[in-house]
Amino acid sequence: MEKFIPYEKLSKKKQRERNKEKRGSWGALNPVTRKSENPKAYNRKKARQWSCEDRHDVPFLLLNYFICASAH
């Protein structure tokens, strides 16, 4: 039987070993905190996807505006 030594009096190395033994596994749970995107914020990726899509969905007047603006 080992002699009892208080945690505070253990060496840092022994404290780390004991802490490691007590720690459990997270299993399937990922401990990284996540937050949802701000829907009001400008998203460059989304804007780029929109410009690359077919322009058939864009109303005629808006499409006409882009064509005229790029010609000048």
N, CA, C and O atoms as CSV, one atom per row, in Angstrom:
chain,resi,resn,atom,element,x,y,z
A,1,MET,N,N,0.839,-1.181,0.000
A,1,MET,CA,C,0.000,0.000,0.000
A,1,MET,C,C,0.884,1.244,0.000
A,1,MET,O,O,1.803,1.386,0.807
A,2,GLU,N,N,0.570,2.137,-0.936
A,2,GLU,CA,C,1.375,3.352,-1.059
A,2,GLU,C,C,0.990,4.352,0.021
A,2,GLU,O,O,-0.150,4.400,0.482
A,3,LYS,N,N,1.969,5.138,0.404
A,3,LYS,CA,C,1.734,6.169,1.402
A,3,LYS,C,C,0.944,7.322,0.761
A,3,LYS,O,O,1.227,7.724,-0.368
A,4,PHE,N,N,-0.053,7.851,1.498
A,4,PHE,CA,C,-0.875,8.941,0.967
A,4,PHE,C,C,-0.079,10.239,0.977
A,4,PHE,O,O,0.492,10.625,1.997
A,5,ILE,N,N,-0.050,10.903,-0.170
A,5,ILE,CA,C,0.604,12.208,-0.302
A,5,ILE,C,C,-0.451,13.176,-0.822
A,5,ILE,O,O,-1.074,12.907,-1.849
A,6,PRO,N,N,-0.668,14.302,-0.133
A,6,PRO,CA,C,-1.667,15.274,-0.602
A,6,PRO,C,C,-1.332,15.776,-2.017
A,6,PRO,O,O,-0.167,15.869,-2.405
A,7,TYR,N,N,-2.372,16.088,-2.759
A,7,TYR,CA,C,-2.220,16.533,-4.153
A,7,TYR,C,C,-1.278,17.733,-4.258
A,7,TYR,O,O,-0.434,17.786,-5.152
A,8,GLU,N,N,-1.423,18.676,-3.360
A,8,GLU,CA,C,-0.619,19.909,-3.411
A,8,GLU,C,C,0.870,19.630,-3.243
A,8,GLU,O,O,1.707,20.388,-3.733
A,9,LYS,N,N,1.199,18.543,-2.550
A,9,LYS,CA,C,2.607,18.241,-2.295
A,9,LYS,C,C,3.222,17.327,-3.357
A,9,LYS,O,O,4.423,17.058,-3.321
A,10,LEU,N,N,2.416,16.855,-4.292
A,10,LEU,CA,C,2.950,16.034,-5.373
A,10,LEU,C,C,3.751,16.904,-6.336
A,10,LEU,O,O,3.525,18.110,-6.434
A,11,SER,N,N,4.682,16.285,-7.040
A,11,SER,CA,C,5.437,17.026,-8.049
A,11,SER,C,C,4.497,17.355,-9.208
A,11,SER,O,O,3.449,16.729,-9.362
A,12,LYS,N,N,4.875,18.330,-10.013
A,12,LYS,CA,C,4.038,18.746,-11.157
A,12,LYS,C,C,3.802,17.566,-12.100
A,12,LYS,O,O,2.706,17.394,-12.634
A,13,LYS,N,N,4.838,16.764,-12.296
A,13,LYS,CA,C,4.730,15.615,-13.179
A,13,LYS,C,C,3.688,14.625,-12.653
A,13,LYS,O,O,2.854,14.135,-13.415
A,14,LYS,N,N,3.737,14.333,-11.360
A,14,LYS,CA,C,2.782,13.401,-10.743
A,14,LYS,C,C,1.359,13.989,-10.766
A,14,LYS,O,O,0.384,13.268,-10.977
A,15,GLN,N,N,1.259,15.313,-10.545
A,15,GLN,CA,C,-0.051,15.969,-10.604
A,15,GLN,C,C,-0.663,15.815,-11.999
A,15,GLN,O,O,-1.851,15.522,-12.141
A,16,ARG,N,N,0.172,16.018,-13.028
A,16,ARG,CA,C,-0.311,15.878,-14.409
A,16,ARG,C,C,-0.772,14.448,-14.685
A,16,ARG,O,O,-1.802,14.232,-15.324
A,17,GLU,N,N,0.002,13.474,-14.197
A,17,GLU,CA,C,-0.372,12.065,-14.386
A,17,GLU,C,C,-1.716,11.766,-13.723
A,17,GLU,O,O,-2.564,11.093,-14.308
A,18,ARG,N,N,-1.908,12.266,-12.508
A,18,ARG,CA,C,-3.160,12.019,-11.787
A,18,ARG,C,C,-4.335,12.705,-12.488
A,18,ARG,O,O,-5.421,12.137,-12.597
A,19,ASN,N,N,-4.103,13.928,-12.959
A,19,ASN,CA,C,-5.150,14.648,-13.699
A,19,ASN,C,C,-5.544,13.882,-14.961
A,19,ASN,O,O,-6.724,13.773,-15.293
A,20,LYS,N,N,-4.537,13.356,-15.656
A,20,LYS,CA,C,-4.777,12.615,-16.885
A,20,LYS,C,C,-5.618,11.370,-16.621
A,20,LYS,O,O,-6.490,11.029,-17.420
A,21,GLU,N,N,-5.359,10.689,-15.499
A,21,GLU,CA,C,-6.118,9.493,-15.136
A,21,GLU,C,C,-7.579,9.826,-14.838
A,21,GLU,O,O,-8.477,9.060,-15.187
A,22,LYS,N,N,-7.813,10.962,-14.197
A,22,LYS,CA,C,-9.176,11.344,-13.814
A,22,LYS,C,C,-10.005,11.826,-14.997
A,22,LYS,O,O,-11.229,11.695,-15.005
A,23,ARG,N,N,-9.324,12.388,-16.000
A,23,ARG,CA,C,-10.044,12.916,-17.153
A,23,ARG,C,C,-10.670,11.793,-17.956
A,23,ARG,O,O,-10.053,10.754,-18.190
A,24,GLY,N,N,-11.894,12.018,-18.370
A,24,GLY,CA,C,-12.592,11.026,-19.187
A,24,GLY,C,C,-12.529,11.394,-20.647
A,24,GLY,O,O,-11.961,12.420,-21.020
A,25,SER,N,N,-13.106,10.566,-21.457
A,25,SER,CA,C,-13.162,10.805,-22.890
A,25,SER,C,C,-14.451,11.563,-23.215
A,25,SER,O,O,-15.467,11.394,-22.540
A,26,TRP,N,N,-14.400,12.385,-24.239
A,26,TRP,CA,C,-15.598,13.102,-24.684
A,26,TRP,C,C,-16.466,12.194,-25.551
A,26,TRP,O,O,-17.624,12.509,-25.825
A,27,GLY,N,N,-15.902,11.074,-25.979
A,27,GLY,CA,C,-16.667,10.148,-26.814
A,27,GLY,C,C,-16.994,10.772,-28.159
A,27,GLY,O,O,-16.110,11.315,-28.821
A,28,ALA,N,N,-18.242,10.704,-28.567
A,28,ALA,CA,C,-18.665,11.248,-29.862
A,28,ALA,C,C,-18.895,12.759,-29.796
A,28,ALA,O,O,-19.015,13.411,-30.833
A,29,LEU,N,N,-18.955,13.313,-28.604
A,29,LEU,CA,C,-19.209,14.740,-28.440
A,29,LEU,C,C,-17.953,15.546,-28.729
A,29,LEU,O,O,-16.883,15.238,-28.203
A,30,ASN,N,N,-18.073,16.577,-29.564
A,30,ASN,CA,C,-16.951,17.448,-29.885
A,30,ASN,C,C,-17.039,18.678,-28.983
A,30,ASN,O,O,-18.029,19.407,-29.044
A,31,PRO,N,N,-16.020,18.927,-28.142
A,31,PRO,CA,C,-16.103,20.022,-27.174
A,31,PRO,C,C,-15.904,21.423,-27.758
A,31,PRO,O,O,-15.989,22.410,-27.026
A,32,VAL,N,N,-15.643,21.525,-29.048
A,32,VAL,CA,C,-15.403,22.829,-29.657
A,32,VAL,C,C,-16.705,23.616,-29.706
A,32,VAL,O,O,-17.725,23.110,-30.173
A,33,THR,N,N,-16.668,24.848,-29.225
A,33,THR,CA,C,-17.851,25.696,-29.226
A,33,THR,C,C,-18.079,26.241,-30.627
A,33,THR,O,O,-17.152,26.727,-31.275
A,34,ARG,N,N,-19.312,26.157,-31.082
A,34,ARG,CA,C,-19.650,26.684,-32.400
A,34,ARG,C,C,-20.764,27.711,-32.265
A,34,ARG,O,O,-21.584,27.650,-31.349
A,35,LYS,N,N,-20.775,28.645,-33.191
A,35,LYS,CA,C,-21.878,29.603,-33.209
A,35,LYS,C,C,-22.367,29.746,-34.641
A,35,LYS,O,O,-21.603,29.574,-35.592
A,36,SER,N,N,-23.633,30.059,-34.783
A,36,SER,CA,C,-24.211,30.189,-36.116
A,36,SER,C,C,-23.746,31.493,-36.755
A,36,SER,O,O,-23.361,32.442,-36.072
A,37,GLU,N,N,-23.793,31.510,-38.085
A,37,GLU,CA,C,-23.388,32.714,-38.808
A,37,GLU,C,C,-24.409,33.823,-38.594
A,37,GLU,O,O,-25.592,33.558,-38.379
A,38,ASN,N,N,-23.946,35.054,-38.653
A,38,ASN,CA,C,-24.830,36.202,-38.539
A,38,ASN,C,C,-25.559,36.370,-39.874
A,38,ASN,O,O,-24.915,36.659,-40.883
A,39,PRO,N,N,-26.877,36.196,-39.908
A,39,PRO,CA,C,-27.599,36.284,-41.183
A,39,PRO,C,C,-27.596,37.694,-41.776
A,39,PRO,O,O,-27.820,37.853,-42.976
A,40,LYS,N,N,-27.348,38.709,-40.966
A,40,LYS,CA,C,-27.359,40.090,-41.467
A,40,LYS,C,C,-25.996,40.499,-42.041
A,40,LYS,O,O,-25.900,41.494,-42.760
A,41,ALA,N,N,-24.961,39.744,-41.729
A,41,ALA,CA,C,-23.613,40.093,-42.186
A,41,ALA,C,C,-23.450,39.763,-43.669
A,41,ALA,O,O,-24.058,38.818,-44.172
A,42,TYR,N,N,-22.633,40.543,-44.359
A,42,TYR,CA,C,-22.362,40.329,-45.779
A,42,TYR,C,C,-21.474,39.102,-45.915
A,42,TYR,O,O,-20.469,38.974,-45.215
A,43,ASN,N,N,-21.842,38.208,-46.811
A,43,ASN,CA,C,-21.086,36.983,-47.023
A,43,ASN,C,C,-20.539,36.995,-48.447
A,43,ASN,O,O,-21.305,36.864,-49.402
A,44,ARG,N,N,-19.225,37.149,-48.604
A,44,ARG,CA,C,-18.623,37.229,-49.934
A,44,ARG,C,C,-18.828,35.950,-50.740
A,44,ARG,O,O,-19.063,36.002,-51.947
A,45,LYS,N,N,-18.738,34.801,-50.068
A,45,LYS,CA,C,-18.924,33.528,-50.776
A,45,LYS,C,C,-20.306,33.452,-51.402
A,45,LYS,O,O,-20.459,33.044,-52.553
A,46,LYS,N,N,-21.305,33.847,-50.633
A,46,LYS,CA,C,-22.682,33.788,-51.117
A,46,LYS,C,C,-22.855,34.746,-52.304
A,46,LYS,O,O,-23.508,34.398,-53.287
A,47,ALA,N,N,-22.284,35.926,-52.218
A,47,ALA,CA,C,-22.399,36.912,-53.290
A,47,ALA,C,C,-21.716,36.391,-54.554
A,47,ALA,O,O,-22.217,36.599,-55.659
A,48,ARG,N,N,-20.600,35.731,-54.401
A,48,ARG,CA,C,-19.874,35.199,-55.555
A,48,ARG,C,C,-20.672,34.061,-56.220
A,48,ARG,O,O,-20.721,33.970,-57.446
A,49,GLN,N,N,-21.284,33.210,-55.415
A,49,GLN,CA,C,-22.102,32.125,-55.959
A,49,GLN,C,C,-23.259,32.703,-56.770
A,49,GLN,O,O,-23.594,32.190,-57.838
A,50,TRP,N,N,-23.852,33.749,-56.269
A,50,TRP,CA,C,-24.988,34.364,-56.943
A,50,TRP,C,C,-24.576,34.897,-58.304
A,50,TRP,O,O,-25.316,34.754,-59.276
A,51,SER,N,N,-23.403,35.510,-58.382
A,51,SER,CA,C,-22.968,36.099,-59.644
A,51,SER,C,C,-22.563,35.033,-60.656
A,51,SER,O,O,-22.600,35.288,-61.860
A,52,CYS,N,N,-22.178,33.847,-60.195
A,52,CYS,CA,C,-21.742,32.787,-61.094
A,52,CYS,C,C,-22.904,31.948,-61.624
A,52,CYS,O,O,-22.748,31.240,-62.619
A,53,GLU,N,N,-24.052,32.019,-60.978
A,53,GLU,CA,C,-25.198,31.229,-61.420
A,53,GLU,C,C,-25.715,31.748,-62.760
A,53,GLU,O,O,-25.343,32.829,-63.214
A,54,ASP,N,N,-26.575,30.955,-63.373
A,54,ASP,CA,C,-27.210,31.409,-64.613
A,54,ASP,C,C,-27.981,32.691,-64.347
A,54,ASP,O,O,-28.587,32.859,-63.289
A,55,ARG,N,N,-27.951,33.563,-65.287
A,55,ARG,CA,C,-28.617,34.853,-65.106
A,55,ARG,C,C,-30.094,34.794,-65.523
A,55,ARG,O,O,-30.738,35.839,-65.618
A,56,HIS,N,N,-30.639,33.610,-65.771
A,56,HIS,CA,C,-32.040,33.483,-66.155
A,56,HIS,C,C,-32.966,33.840,-65.003
A,56,HIS,O,O,-34.111,34.232,-65.227
A,57,ASP,N,N,-32.486,33.709,-63.782
A,57,ASP,CA,C,-33.308,34.001,-62.616
A,57,ASP,C,C,-33.405,35.499,-62.332
A,57,ASP,O,O,-34.296,35.940,-61.607
A,58,VAL,N,N,-32.490,36.274,-62.902
A,58,VAL,CA,C,-32.426,37.702,-62.624
A,58,VAL,C,C,-33.476,38.423,-63.472
A,58,VAL,O,O,-33.593,38.150,-64.666
A,59,PRO,N,N,-34.240,39.340,-62.871
A,59,PRO,CA,C,-35.224,40.114,-63.654
A,59,PRO,C,C,-34.547,40.857,-64.803
A,59,PRO,O,O,-33.382,41.241,-64.706
A,60,PHE,N,N,-35.283,41.053,-65.882
A,60,PHE,CA,C,-34.742,41.652,-67.101
A,60,PHE,C,C,-34.116,43.024,-66.855
A,60,PHE,O,O,-33.024,43.303,-67.350
A,61,LEU,N,N,-34.793,43.878,-66.098
A,61,LEU,CA,C,-34.286,45.238,-65.886
A,61,LEU,C,C,-32.958,45.221,-65.134
A,61,LEU,O,O,-32.046,45.982,-65.454
A,62,LEU,N,N,-32.859,44.358,-64.146
A,62,LEU,CA,C,-31.620,44.268,-63.379
A,62,LEU,C,C,-30.491,43.746,-64.259
A,62,LEU,O,O,-29.368,44.245,-64.191
A,63,LEU,N,N,-30.785,42.748,-65.082
A,63,LEU,CA,C,-29.796,42.188,-65.999
A,63,LEU,C,C,-29.356,43.251,-66.992
A,63,LEU,O,O,-28.168,43.373,-67.291
A,64,ASN,N,N,-30.303,44.015,-67.499
A,64,ASN,CA,C,-30.020,45.087,-68.440
A,64,ASN,C,C,-29.096,46.127,-67.788
A,64,ASN,O,O,-28.207,46.668,-68.445
A,65,TYR,N,N,-29.311,46.402,-66.505
A,65,TYR,CA,C,-28.483,47.360,-65.782
A,65,TYR,C,C,-27.029,46.873,-65.732
A,65,TYR,O,O,-26.106,47.655,-65.958
A,66,PHE,N,N,-26.828,45.596,-65.439
A,66,PHE,CA,C,-25.478,45.056,-65.365
A,66,PHE,C,C,-24.777,45.068,-66.717
A,66,PHE,O,O,-23.581,45.347,-66.800
A,67,ILE,N,N,-25.513,44.770,-67.759
A,67,ILE,CA,C,-24.923,44.778,-69.100
A,67,ILE,C,C,-24.512,46.182,-69.477
A,67,ILE,O,O,-23.426,46.384,-70.020
A,68,CYS,N,N,-25.377,47.176,-69.194
A,68,CYS,CA,C,-25.069,48.561,-69.505
A,68,CYS,C,C,-23.904,49.085,-68.664
A,68,CYS,O,O,-23.068,49.843,-69.155
A,69,ALA,N,N,-23.857,48.684,-67.422
A,69,ALA,CA,C,-22.803,49.162,-66.554
A,69,ALA,C,C,-21.449,48.587,-66.950
A,69,ALA,O,O,-20.430,49.267,-66.825
A,70,SER,N,N,-21.425,47.338,-67.428
A,70,SER,CA,C,-20.163,46.741,-67.817
A,70,SER,C,C,-19.673,47.265,-69.169
A,70,SER,O,O,-18.476,47.219,-69.450
A,71,ALA,N,N,-20.582,47.759,-70.001
A,71,ALA,CA,C,-20.225,48.285,-71.323
A,71,ALA,C,C,-19.517,49.633,-71.206
A,71,ALA,O,O,-18.741,50.003,-72.087
A,72,HIS,N,N,-19.778,50.367,-70.129
A,72,HIS,CA,C,-19.182,51.718,-69.976
A,72,HIS,C,C,-17.856,51.669,-69.343
A,72,HIS,O,O,-17.228,52.710,-69.145
